[in-house]
Amino acid sequence: MRSSEADTIRFDQAAGLFAAGYETGQVDDLIADRIVPTLQAYERGGSGVRITAEELGEATFRIGRRGYEARAVDAFLDKVAAQLRKYESPVTGG
């Protein structure tokens, strides 16, 4: 996962009249404010990391109508966390 991929990710809204999903602003803020800058930091050599894989795994979002489809967001976050674990590993180091 590269920062450019994270920066351009788009999610569908939860489908259905009464469907609920992750609050869009919270998801967008996490990506823009913490995930993209962290991936960029690792791509530049590691300075300026704003979130760890562990912190990302603990992220929660409010649920509301017209939110993002939770499974898609969770799959994306799993992919980012896997990349962060690679960067964080003293063996692979990114």
LINDA-V42649 format. One line per field, one symbol per residue. ss: DSSP state (H for helix, E for strand, L for the rest). phi: phi as a letter, one per 40 degrees, with the letter a starting at -180 (. if undefined). psi: psi as a letter, one per 30 degrees, with the letter a starting at -180 (. if undefined). A space follows every 10 residues. Layout:
ss: ???
phi: ???
psi: ???
This chain:
ss: LLHHHHHLLL LLELLLLLLE EELHHHHHHH HHHHHHHHHH HHHHLLLLLL LLHHHHHLLL LLEEELLELH HHHHHHHHHH HHHHHHHHLL LLLL
phi: .bcccccbcb bccdchdbcb acdccccccc cccbcccccc cccchhcgcb abcccccccb bcbacgcccc cccdcccccc cccccccccc ccfg
psi: kleeeefgkk kllkklegkl akkeeeeeee eefeeeeeee eeffffkgkf kleeeeffkl klklkglkje eeeeeeeeee eeeeeeefkf eeg.
